[in-house]
C-alpha cells in the first residue's frame, strides 16, 4: 500500500511539473525550445529544409477546445488564429520562405550539424503554433501575431 501511495504521489508530481512548463503567468514559456524537446522516437514528420511551419490542432484537440470554450468561442479563436496565420504567410511568401502546414505532434528537425525532436502536442502546449526553421540554426518558436519582416530576414539570413 505504501508503494502504491508513493507511486501515485510521484506520478502526480511529474504530471504537474509537465503541465507547469507552459503557463499564462510566464508567456515566454510558450516560446522556449527546451519546453518542447523530447526523446520520443514517435516522430510524425521530419523537417530537413529551411521553412516556416504552421501547427494546427488535431481533430481530438479541436473537440477538446470546443468542449472547453464552447462552440461559439472556439470559432472566434480559430477565426482570429487563421487571420494572423494568413498575415504571417503573406510575409513569408514575399520573402520566398517555404511554408508547411502540419498537425500538432512530434516533429524532428534535421539541421546541418544538430537535430531537435519537439513534442508540440504535450499537455499545456498551444494547439496552434508557429515555428521557423533554418537548417543552420535551432528551431525558433515564434508568434504569428507579431512576426515582422526583419525578424524573418534575420532568422533566415536574408539580406
ZADO-1210 file (C-alpha; in nm, 4 decimals, padded with zeros to 6 digits):
<atoms>
<atom x="00.0000" y="00.0000" z="00.0000" code="UNK" pos="1"/>
<atom x="00.2880" y="00.2383" z="00.0787" code="UNK" pos="2"/>
<atom x="00.4383" y="00.1700" z="-00.2646" code="UNK" pos="3"/>
<atom x="00.1091" y="00.2466" z="-00.4347" code="UNK" pos="4"/>
<atom x="00.0759" y="00.5722" z="-00.2419" code="UNK" pos="5"/>
<atom x="00.4364" y="00.6668" z="-00.3250" code="UNK" pos="6"/>
<atom x="00.3796" y="00.5816" z="-00.6926" code="UNK" pos="7"/>
<atom x="00.0670" y="00.7982" z="-00.7064" code="UNK" pos="8"/>
<atom x="00.2465" y="01.0902" z="-00.5395" code="UNK" pos="9"/>
<atom x="00.5463" y="01.0671" z="-00.7736" code="UNK" pos="10"/>
<atom x="00.3230" y="01.0363" z="-01.0815" code="UNK" pos="11"/>
<atom x="00.1121" y="01.3339" z="-00.9705" code="UNK" pos="12"/>
<atom x="00.4244" y="01.5408" z="-00.9101" code="UNK" pos="13"/>
<atom x="00.5728" y="01.4551" z="-01.2503" code="UNK" pos="14"/>
<atom x="00.2451" y="01.5265" z="-01.4269" code="UNK" pos="15"/>
<atom x="00.2076" y="01.8631" z="-01.2535" code="UNK" pos="16"/>
<atom x="00.5660" y="01.9519" z="-01.3458" code="UNK" pos="17"/>
<atom x="00.4959" y="01.8669" z="-01.7112" code="UNK" pos="18"/>
<atom x="00.1932" y="02.0929" z="-01.7138" code="UNK" pos="19"/>
<atom x="00.3851" y="02.3726" z="-01.5421" code="UNK" pos="20"/>
<atom x="00.6147" y="02.4062" z="-01.8448" code="UNK" pos="21"/>
<atom x="00.3564" y="02.6277" z="-02.0123" code="UNK" pos="22"/>
<atom x="00.1852" y="02.8901" z="-01.8012" code="UNK" pos="23"/>
<atom x="-00.0080" y="03.2056" z="-01.8718" code="UNK" pos="24"/>
<atom x="00.1886" y="03.3667" z="-01.5879" code="UNK" pos="25"/>
<atom x="00.5035" y="03.3128" z="-01.7926" code="UNK" pos="26"/>
<atom x="00.4122" y="03.3950" z="-02.1532" code="UNK" pos="27"/>
<atom x="00.7728" y="03.3297" z="-02.2615" code="UNK" pos="28"/>
<atom x="00.7292" y="02.9639" z="-02.1627" code="UNK" pos="29"/>
<atom x="00.5344" y="02.9114" z="-02.4861" code="UNK" pos="30"/>
<atom x="00.8394" y="03.0148" z="-02.6909" code="UNK" pos="31"/>
<atom x="01.1115" y="02.8209" z="-02.5062" code="UNK" pos="32"/>
<atom x="01.2536" y="02.5425" z="-02.7225" code="UNK" pos="33"/>
<atom x="01.3513" y="02.3413" z="-02.4152" code="UNK" pos="34"/>
<atom x="00.9849" y="02.3141" z="-02.3121" code="UNK" pos="35"/>
<atom x="00.9066" y="02.1216" z="-02.6309" code="UNK" pos="36"/>
<atom x="01.2135" y="01.8969" z="-02.6554" code="UNK" pos="37"/>
<atom x="01.1532" y="01.5238" z="-02.6206" code="UNK" pos="38"/>
<atom x="01.3445" y="01.2000" z="-02.6555" code="UNK" pos="39"/>
<atom x="01.0448" y="01.0212" z="-02.8064" code="UNK" pos="40"/>
<atom x="01.1030" y="00.8283" z="-03.1264" code="UNK" pos="41"/>
<atom x="00.7359" y="00.8532" z="-03.2322" code="UNK" pos="42"/>
<atom x="00.8134" y="01.1218" z="-03.4897" code="UNK" pos="43"/>
<atom x="00.5181" y="01.2222" z="-03.7075" code="UNK" pos="44"/>
<atom x="00.7201" y="01.4316" z="-03.9529" code="UNK" pos="45"/>
<atom x="01.0872" y="01.5098" z="-04.0192" code="UNK" pos="46"/>
<atom x="01.1834" y="01.8529" z="-04.1483" code="UNK" pos="47"/>
<atom x="01.5130" y="01.8697" z="-04.3361" code="UNK" pos="48"/>
<atom x="01.4962" y="02.2090" z="-04.5075" code="UNK" pos="49"/>
<atom x="01.4605" y="02.5699" z="-04.4037" code="UNK" pos="50"/>
<atom x="01.0944" y="02.6677" z="-04.3751" code="UNK" pos="51"/>
<atom x="00.8175" y="02.8106" z="-04.1612" code="UNK" pos="52"/>
<atom x="00.5738" y="02.5672" z="-04.0027" code="UNK" pos="53"/>
<atom x="00.2161" y="02.6391" z="-03.9040" code="UNK" pos="54"/>
<atom x="00.0995" y="02.3828" z="-03.6480" code="UNK" pos="55"/>
<atom x="-00.2730" y="02.3157" z="-03.6391" code="UNK" pos="56"/>
<atom x="-00.4671" y="02.1221" z="-03.3764" code="UNK" pos="57"/>
<atom x="-00.5603" y="01.7609" z="-03.4353" code="UNK" pos="58"/>
<atom x="-00.9287" y="01.6676" z="-03.4613" code="UNK" pos="59"/>
<atom x="-00.9146" y="01.5445" z="-03.0987" code="UNK" pos="60"/>
<atom x="-00.7682" y="01.8752" z="-02.9843" code="UNK" pos="61"/>
<atom x="-01.0410" y="02.0627" z="-03.1734" code="UNK" pos="62"/>
<atom x="-01.3070" y="01.8600" z="-02.9942" code="UNK" pos="63"/>
<atom x="-01.1443" y="01.9356" z="-02.6582" code="UNK" pos="64"/>
<atom x="-01.1218" y="02.3080" z="-02.7398" code="UNK" pos="65"/>
<atom x="-01.4886" y="02.3182" z="-02.8384" code="UNK" pos="66"/>
<atom x="-01.5769" y="02.1468" z="-02.5130" code="UNK" pos="67"/>
<atom x="-01.3544" y="02.3778" z="-02.3062" code="UNK" pos="68"/>
<atom x="-01.4503" y="02.7105" z="-02.4685" code="UNK" pos="69"/>
<atom x="-01.7866" y="02.6348" z="-02.6252" code="UNK" pos="70"/>
<atom x="-01.8654" y="02.6198" z="-02.9936" code="UNK" pos="71"/>
<atom x="-01.9016" y="02.9951" z="-03.0490" code="UNK" pos="72"/>
<atom x="-01.5824" y="03.0979" z="-02.8670" code="UNK" pos="73"/>
<atom x="-01.3881" y="02.8196" z="-03.0367" code="UNK" pos="74"/>
<atom x="-01.4815" y="02.9539" z="-03.3803" code="UNK" pos="75"/>
<atom x="-01.3864" y="03.3067" z="-03.2752" code="UNK" pos="76"/>
<atom x="-01.0446" y="03.1806" z="-03.1597" code="UNK" pos="77"/>
<atom x="-00.9999" y="02.9770" z="-03.4792" code="UNK" pos="78"/>
<atom x="-01.1003" y="03.2729" z="-03.6967" code="UNK" pos="79"/>
<atom x="-00.8542" y="03.5071" z="-03.5214" code="UNK" pos="80"/>
<atom x="-00.5784" y="03.2472" z="-03.5496" code="UNK" pos="81"/>
<atom x="-00.6459" y="03.1961" z="-03.9186" code="UNK" pos="82"/>
<atom x="-00.6285" y="03.5718" z="-03.9815" code="UNK" pos="83"/>
<atom x="-00.2906" y="03.6050" z="-03.8069" code="UNK" pos="84"/>
<atom x="-00.1629" y="03.2946" z="-03.9885" code="UNK" pos="85"/>
<atom x="-00.2705" y="03.4461" z="-04.3197" code="UNK" pos="86"/>
<atom x="-00.0903" y="03.7736" z="-04.2427" code="UNK" pos="87"/>
<atom x="00.2266" y="03.5841" z="-04.1458" code="UNK" pos="88"/>
<atom x="00.2057" y="03.3671" z="-04.4594" code="UNK" pos="89"/>
<atom x="00.1916" y="03.6836" z="-04.6733" code="UNK" pos="90"/>
<atom x="00.5223" y="03.7955" z="-04.5215" code="UNK" pos="91"/>
<atom x="00.6759" y="03.4506" z="-04.5696" code="UNK" pos="92"/>
<atom x="00.5660" y="03.4303" z="-04.9332" code="UNK" pos="93"/>
<atom x="00.7032" y="03.7782" z="-05.0028" code="UNK" pos="94"/>
<atom x="01.0426" y="03.6578" z="-04.8742" code="UNK" pos="95"/>
<atom x="01.0186" y="03.3246" z="-05.0640" code="UNK" pos="96"/>
<atom x="01.0278" y="03.1180" z="-04.7440" code="UNK" pos="97"/>
<atom x="00.8778" y="02.7723" z="-04.7791" code="UNK" pos="98"/>
<atom x="00.5629" y="02.7118" z="-04.5704" code="UNK" pos="99"/>
<atom x="00.4464" y="02.3825" z="-04.4183" code="UNK" pos="100"/>
<atom x="00.1068" y="02.3268" z="-04.2565" code="UNK" pos="101"/>
<atom x="00.1145" y="02.0342" z="-04.0155" code="UNK" pos="102"/>
<atom x="-00.0953" y="01.8936" z="-03.7352" code="UNK" pos="103"/>
<atom x="00.0255" y="01.9036" z="-03.3797" code="UNK" pos="104"/>
<atom x="00.2510" y="01.6120" z="-03.2875" code="UNK" pos="105"/>
<atom x="00.6157" y="01.5175" z="-03.2605" code="UNK" pos="106"/>
<atom x="00.8430" y="01.6751" z="-03.5188" code="UNK" pos="107"/>
<atom x="01.2089" y="01.6104" z="-03.5866" code="UNK" pos="108"/>
<atom x="01.4193" y="01.8955" z="-03.7216" code="UNK" pos="109"/>
<atom x="01.7352" y="01.7855" z="-03.9025" code="UNK" pos="110"/>
<atom x="01.9795" y="02.0733" z="-03.9211" code="UNK" pos="111"/>
<atom x="02.3258" y="02.0825" z="-04.0756" code="UNK" pos="112"/>
<atom x="02.5020" y="01.9989" z="-03.7511" code="UNK" pos="113"/>
<atom x="02.2323" y="01.9104" z="-03.4991" code="UNK" pos="114"/>
<atom x="01.8837" y="01.7602" z="-03.4694" code="UNK" pos="115"/>
<atom x="01.5941" y="01.8501" z="-03.2434" code="UNK" pos="116"/>
<atom x="01.2839" y="01.6473" z="-03.1625" code="UNK" pos="117"/>
<atom x="00.9924" y="01.8547" z="-03.0396" code="UNK" pos="118"/>
<atom x="00.6601" y="01.7425" z="-02.8953" code="UNK" pos="119"/>
<atom x="00.4088" y="02.0084" z="-02.9910" code="UNK" pos="120"/>
<atom x="00.1105" y="01.8150" z="-02.8568" code="UNK" pos="121"/>
<atom x="00.2131" y="01.7724" z="-02.4948" code="UNK" pos="122"/>
<atom x="-00.0149" y="01.8917" z="-02.2137" code="UNK" pos="123"/>
<atom x="-00.0202" y="02.2683" z="-02.1836" code="UNK" pos="124"/>
<atom x="00.1343" y="02.3363" z="-02.5260" code="UNK" pos="125"/>
<atom x="-00.0690" y="02.5644" z="-02.7508" code="UNK" pos="126"/>
<atom x="-00.2896" y="02.3844" z="-03.0027" code="UNK" pos="127"/>
<atom x="-00.1863" y="02.6287" z="-03.2761" code="UNK" pos="128"/>
<atom x="00.1810" y="02.7057" z="-03.3049" code="UNK" pos="129"/>
<atom x="00.4246" y="02.8737" z="-03.5423" code="UNK" pos="130"/>
<atom x="00.7853" y="02.7666" z="-03.5875" code="UNK" pos="131"/>
<atom x="01.0708" y="02.8868" z="-03.8006" code="UNK" pos="132"/>
<atom x="01.3476" y="02.6514" z="-03.9062" code="UNK" pos="133"/>
<atom x="01.6767" y="02.7466" z="-04.0661" code="UNK" pos="134"/>
<atom x="01.8909" y="02.4339" z="-04.1128" code="UNK" pos="135"/>
<atom x="02.1896" y="02.6350" z="-03.9835" code="UNK" pos="136"/>
<atom x="02.0146" y="02.7217" z="-03.6537" code="UNK" pos="137"/>
<atom x="01.7956" y="02.5803" z="-03.3796" code="UNK" pos="138"/>
<atom x="01.4211" y="02.5913" z="-03.4496" code="UNK" pos="139"/>
<atom x="01.2557" y="02.9110" z="-03.3325" code="UNK" pos="140"/>
<atom x="00.9090" y="02.9077" z="-03.1811" code="UNK" pos="141"/>
<atom x="00.7507" y="03.2359" z="-03.2792" code="UNK" pos="142"/>
<atom x="00.4165" y="03.4145" z="-03.2886" code="UNK" pos="143"/>
<atom x="00.2115" y="03.4958" z="-03.5959" code="UNK" pos="144"/>
<atom x="00.0584" y="03.7881" z="-03.4079" code="UNK" pos="145"/>
<atom x="00.3715" y="03.9990" z="-03.4086" code="UNK" pos="146"/>
<atom x="00.6143" y="03.8368" z="-03.6531" code="UNK" pos="147"/>
<atom x="00.7981" y="04.1012" z="-03.8530" code="UNK" pos="148"/>
<atom x="00.9806" y="04.1067" z="-04.1835" code="UNK" pos="149"/>
<atom x="01.3011" y="04.1998" z="-04.0013" code="UNK" pos="150"/>
<atom x="01.2674" y="03.9017" z="-03.7627" code="UNK" pos="151"/>
<atom x="01.2156" y="03.6687" z="-04.0580" code="UNK" pos="152"/>
<atom x="01.5062" y="03.8163" z="-04.2551" code="UNK" pos="153"/>
<atom x="01.7385" y="03.7929" z="-03.9555" code="UNK" pos="154"/>
<atom x="01.6479" y="03.4335" z="-03.8696" code="UNK" pos="155"/>
<atom x="01.6649" y="03.3104" z="-04.2312" code="UNK" pos="156"/>
<atom x="01.9806" y="03.5130" z="-04.3108" code="UNK" pos="157"/>
<atom x="01.8093" y="03.7130" z="-04.5848" code="UNK" pos="158"/>
<atom x="01.9711" y="04.0456" z="-04.6793" code="UNK" pos="159"/>
</atoms>
